[in-house]
Amino acid sequence: MTSSLSTRRLSRLAYGGIWSLPLPLWLAAFFLGPMILLIWLSFWDVKNFLLTPDFQLENWQKMLTAPYFWAAYLRTFVIAISAAALVSLIALPCSLAISFFLSVRARMVMLGLFVVPFFTSYLVRVYSWQIYLTENGIVMKLLAAIGIDSGSLLNTPLALMIGLVTLTLPLVIVIQSISMLSLDKTLIDAAYNLGCGPRRVLFATVLPAVRPGIVLGALFAFIFSFGDFVTATYLGGGKFTTMSILIADTVKSGQQWPRAAVVALMMIATLLITALASIAYAYRRT
């Protein structure tokens, strides 16, 4: 009898192990493998514009002591954190309206509309913003009609932020809405029964309960904004050197792939630390 139970347990473990293999294999093939290659590449050398396998620290020393590297790093971090905060604030009232004031059918339609932008290339959306923000674009003509003449809005911080909001806002709204839809509505009823007003219910009941969704939405906005290349290039005009632009410029400068690998590894390290800290805060017990 004991032997039969042990056999069943082993078969269940084997069955579960087989079906759980795809995820570790996927991570090993598409994350750990390239990461190891990137780390290895960062110690290589470039001689006569050719990559040469080596183990030297010059690439790390060169990049981590360069003022332009830290200027690009700080600029990228500030832009990403600003975009994440702005998008979260814009998305919050929209998510509240979708979750608490719309019918089930209207709610599904709205969430579906926010998914639709991901069916098109982000590059196409950026090009469409160029049409609006250029000197002869629709926005500038409307501003000129009311007496405001500010020239082209392209290659400005405003255009850069518009692009990042376009990139991340639909996803943040969907994440926040899913979190709010999973909220136990009896908590809100209990708060009203205890005499809380709408503002007190929002700040003392709803927002603390949906904190994971708000934090995770902001995290995704930060990750997308921190690594974005298209917006900084086509709406920022390359005037605001971010880490992604620095990678491209470093590669163009004498085929310096190892130094570009250093920049990429610093970006990955920043995103991993930010993600772990955000998840720890999102699910921290209060």
C-alpha positions as CSV (number, residue, x, y, z in Angstrom):
1,M,0.0,0.0,0.0
2,T,2.8,2.4,0.9
3,S,4.7,1.5,-2.3
4,S,1.6,2.3,-4.3
5,L,1.2,5.7,-2.6
6,S,4.8,6.5,-3.2
7,T,4.5,5.6,-6.9
8,R,1.5,7.8,-7.3
9,R,3.3,10.7,-5.6
10,L,6.3,10.3,-7.8
11,S,4.1,10.1,-10.9
12,R,2.3,13.3,-9.9
13,L,5.6,15.1,-9.3
14,A,6.9,13.9,-12.6
15,Y,3.7,15.0,-14.4
16,G,3.8,18.4,-12.8
17,G,7.5,18.8,-13.5
18,I,7.1,18.0,-17.1
19,W,4.4,20.6,-17.6
20,S,6.3,23.2,-15.6
21,L,9.4,22.8,-17.7
22,P,8.5,25.3,-20.5
23,L,8.7,28.4,-18.2
24,P,12.2,27.7,-16.8
25,L,13.4,26.7,-20.3
26,W,11.9,29.8,-21.8
27,L,13.6,32.0,-19.1
28,A,16.9,30.2,-19.6
29,A,16.8,30.5,-23.4
30,F,15.5,34.1,-23.8
31,F,16.7,35.8,-20.6
32,L,19.5,34.0,-18.8
33,G,21.4,33.0,-22.0
34,P,21.4,36.5,-23.5
35,M,22.2,38.0,-20.1
36,I,25.3,35.7,-19.7
37,L,26.4,36.6,-23.3
38,L,26.0,40.3,-22.5
39,I,28.0,40.1,-19.3
40,W,30.7,38.2,-21.2
41,L,30.7,40.7,-24.1
42,S,31.2,43.6,-21.7
43,F,34.7,42.4,-20.9
44,W,35.8,42.0,-24.6
45,D,38.0,44.4,-26.5
46,V,37.7,46.1,-29.9
47,K,40.8,46.1,-32.1
48,N,40.7,47.6,-35.6
49,F,36.9,47.8,-35.4
50,L,36.7,44.0,-34.7
51,L,35.4,42.4,-31.5
52,T,38.2,40.4,-29.7
53,P,37.4,38.0,-26.9
54,D,39.2,39.2,-23.8
55,F,38.8,39.8,-20.1
56,Q,39.6,43.4,-19.2
57,L,37.8,46.0,-17.1
58,E,38.5,49.0,-19.4
59,N,35.0,49.1,-20.8
60,W,33.4,49.3,-17.3
61,Q,36.0,51.8,-16.1
62,K,35.5,54.0,-19.2
63,M,31.7,54.1,-19.0
64,L,31.3,54.3,-15.2
65,T,33.7,57.2,-15.0
66,A,32.3,59.1,-17.9
67,P,30.2,62.2,-17.0
68,Y,28.1,61.8,-20.1
69,F,27.1,58.3,-19.0
70,W,25.8,59.5,-15.6
71,A,24.1,62.5,-17.2
72,A,22.2,60.2,-19.6
73,Y,21.4,57.8,-16.7
74,L,20.0,60.6,-14.5
75,R,18.1,62.1,-17.4
76,T,16.6,58.7,-18.3
77,F,15.6,57.9,-14.7
78,V,13.9,61.3,-14.2
79,I,12.0,61.1,-17.5
80,A,10.9,57.5,-16.7
81,I,9.8,58.3,-13.1
82,S,8.0,61.5,-14.3
83,A,6.2,59.6,-17.0
84,A,5.2,56.8,-14.6
85,A,3.8,59.4,-12.1
86,L,2.0,61.4,-14.7
87,V,0.4,58.3,-16.4
88,S,-0.7,56.9,-13.0
89,L,-2.4,60.2,-12.1
90,I,-4.2,60.4,-15.5
91,A,-5.2,56.7,-15.4
92,L,-6.6,56.8,-11.9
93,P,-9.9,58.7,-12.5
94,C,-10.4,56.8,-15.7
95,S,-9.9,53.4,-13.9
96,L,-12.3,54.5,-11.1
97,A,-15.0,55.5,-13.6
98,I,-14.6,52.2,-15.5
99,S,-14.7,50.0,-12.4
100,F,-17.4,51.7,-10.3
101,F,-19.7,53.8,-12.6
102,L,-20.0,51.8,-15.9
103,S,-22.2,48.8,-16.6
104,V,-20.6,45.4,-17.2
105,R,-21.1,45.7,-21.0
106,A,-19.8,49.3,-21.2
107,R,-16.9,48.3,-19.0
108,M,-15.9,45.5,-21.4
109,V,-16.2,47.9,-24.4
110,M,-13.9,50.5,-22.7
111,L,-11.3,48.0,-21.7
112,G,-11.4,46.6,-25.2
113,L,-10.8,50.0,-26.7
114,F,-7.7,50.5,-24.5
115,V,-6.3,47.2,-25.8
116,V,-6.8,48.2,-29.4
117,P,-3.8,50.6,-29.6
118,F,-1.5,47.6,-29.0
119,F,-2.8,46.2,-32.3
120,T,-0.8,48.8,-34.2
121,S,2.9,49.6,-34.2
122,Y,4.0,52.2,-31.7
123,L,6.2,53.7,-34.4
124,V,3.2,54.4,-36.5
125,R,1.6,56.2,-33.5
126,V,4.7,58.3,-33.0
127,Y,4.8,59.3,-36.6
128,S,1.1,60.4,-36.3
129,W,2.1,62.6,-33.4
130,Q,4.7,64.2,-35.6
131,I,1.9,65.3,-37.9
132,Y,0.1,66.9,-35.0
133,L,3.1,68.6,-33.3
134,T,5.1,69.8,-36.2
135,E,5.2,73.6,-37.0
136,N,2.5,73.3,-39.6
137,G,0.6,70.6,-37.7
138,I,-3.0,70.6,-36.5
139,V,-2.1,71.5,-32.9
140,M,0.0,74.5,-33.9
141,K,-2.7,75.7,-36.3
142,L,-5.3,75.6,-33.5
143,L,-2.9,77.4,-31.1
144,A,-2.2,80.0,-33.8
145,A,-5.9,80.5,-34.3
146,I,-6.3,81.7,-30.7
147,G,-3.2,83.9,-30.9
148,I,-0.5,81.5,-29.5
149,D,2.5,81.1,-31.7
150,S,5.1,78.9,-30.1
151,G,6.7,77.3,-33.1
152,S,7.0,73.5,-33.5
153,L,6.4,71.3,-30.4
154,L,8.6,68.6,-31.8
155,N,12.0,67.9,-30.1
156,T,10.7,69.3,-26.8
157,P,10.2,67.8,-23.4
158,L,6.4,68.1,-23.9
159,A,6.6,66.1,-27.1
160,L,8.7,63.5,-25.4
161,M,6.2,63.2,-22.5
162,I,3.3,63.0,-24.9
163,G,4.9,60.0,-26.7
164,L,5.6,58.2,-23.4
165,V,2.0,58.8,-22.2
166,T,0.8,57.4,-25.5
167,L,2.9,54.3,-25.1
168,T,2.0,53.5,-21.5
169,L,-1.4,55.0,-20.6
170,P,-3.6,52.2,-22.1
171,L,-1.7,49.5,-20.3
172,V,-1.8,51.3,-17.0
173,I,-5.5,51.9,-17.2
174,V,-6.1,48.2,-17.9
175,I,-3.9,47.1,-14.9
176,Q,-5.5,49.6,-12.5
177,S,-9.0,48.7,-13.7
178,I,-8.4,44.9,-13.2
179,S,-7.2,45.6,-9.7
180,M,-10.2,47.7,-8.8
181,L,-12.6,45.2,-10.3
182,S,-11.2,42.6,-8.0
183,L,-11.8,44.8,-4.9
184,D,-14.3,43.4,-2.4
185,K,-17.2,45.9,-2.6
186,T,-18.3,45.0,0.9
187,L,-15.4,47.1,2.2
188,I,-16.8,50.2,0.5
189,D,-20.3,49.4,1.9
190,A,-18.8,49.0,5.4
191,A,-17.0,52.3,5.1
192,Y,-20.2,54.1,4.1
193,N,-22.1,52.4,7.0
194,L,-19.4,53.7,9.4
195,G,-20.1,57.2,8.3
196,C,-17.3,57.8,5.8
197,G,-17.8,60.3,3.0
198,P,-16.8,59.6,-0.6
199,R,-13.4,61.2,-0.2
200,R,-12.6,59.2,2.9
201,V,-13.8,56.0,1.3
202,L,-11.5,56.7,-1.7
203,F,-8.4,57.5,0.2
204,A,-8.8,55.2,3.3
205,T,-10.5,52.2,1.6
206,V,-10.3,52.0,-2.1
207,L,-6.7,53.2,-2.8
208,P,-5.0,51.2,-0.1
209,A,-6.9,48.1,-1.2
210,V,-5.9,48.5,-4.9
211,R,-2.3,49.6,-4.1
212,P,-0.8,46.6,-5.9
213,G,-2.5,47.5,-9.1
214,I,-1.5,51.1,-8.9
215,V,2.1,50.3,-8.1
216,L,2.4,47.6,-10.8
217,G,0.9,49.9,-13.4
218,A,3.4,52.6,-12.5
219,L,6.2,50.0,-12.6
220,F,5.3,49.0,-16.2
221,A,5.1,52.6,-17.2
222,F,8.6,53.2,-15.7
223,I,10.0,50.1,-17.4
224,F,8.6,51.0,-20.8
225,S,9.7,54.7,-20.5
226,F,13.2,53.8,-19.2
227,G,14.0,51.6,-22.1
228,D,12.2,53.5,-24.8
229,F,14.2,54.5,-27.9
230,V,11.5,55.5,-30.4
231,T,10.0,58.4,-28.5
232,A,13.4,59.9,-27.6
233,T,14.5,59.7,-31.2
234,Y,11.4,60.7,-33.2
235,L,9.6,63.1,-30.8
236,G,12.6,64.2,-28.8
237,G,14.8,64.5,-31.9
238,G,17.7,62.8,-30.1
239,K,18.3,66.1,-28.2
240,F,17.7,64.4,-24.9
241,T,20.3,61.7,-24.7
242,T,18.8,58.8,-22.9
243,M,20.4,55.4,-22.1
244,S,18.9,53.8,-25.2
245,I,20.2,56.5,-27.4
246,L,23.6,56.2,-25.7
247,I,23.7,52.5,-26.6
248,A,23.1,53.3,-30.3
249,D,25.7,56.1,-30.2
250,T,28.2,53.9,-28.5
251,V,27.9,51.2,-31.0
252,K,28.3,53.7,-33.9
253,S,31.4,55.0,-32.2
254,G,34.0,52.5,-33.5
255,Q,31.8,49.4,-33.1
256,Q,32.1,49.6,-29.3
257,W,29.7,46.8,-28.6
258,P,31.4,45.9,-25.3
259,R,30.8,49.5,-23.9
260,A,27.2,49.4,-25.2
261,A,26.9,46.1,-23.3
262,V,28.0,47.9,-20.1
263,V,25.2,50.5,-20.6
264,A,22.7,47.8,-21.3
265,L,23.7,45.9,-18.1
266,M,23.3,49.1,-16.0
267,M,19.8,49.6,-17.5
268,I,18.9,46.0,-16.7
269,A,20.2,46.2,-13.1
270,T,18.3,49.4,-12.6
271,L,15.1,47.9,-13.9
272,L,15.5,44.7,-11.8
273,I,16.1,46.7,-8.6
274,T,13.2,49.0,-9.3
275,A,10.9,46.1,-10.0
276,L,11.9,44.2,-6.9
277,A,11.5,47.3,-4.7
278,S,8.1,48.1,-6.3
279,I,6.7,44.6,-5.9
280,A,7.9,44.5,-2.3
281,Y,6.1,47.8,-1.6
282,A,3.0,46.8,-3.5
283,Y,2.4,43.6,-1.5
284,R,3.8,44.8,1.8
285,R,1.5,44.3,4.7
286,T,0.3,47.4,6.5
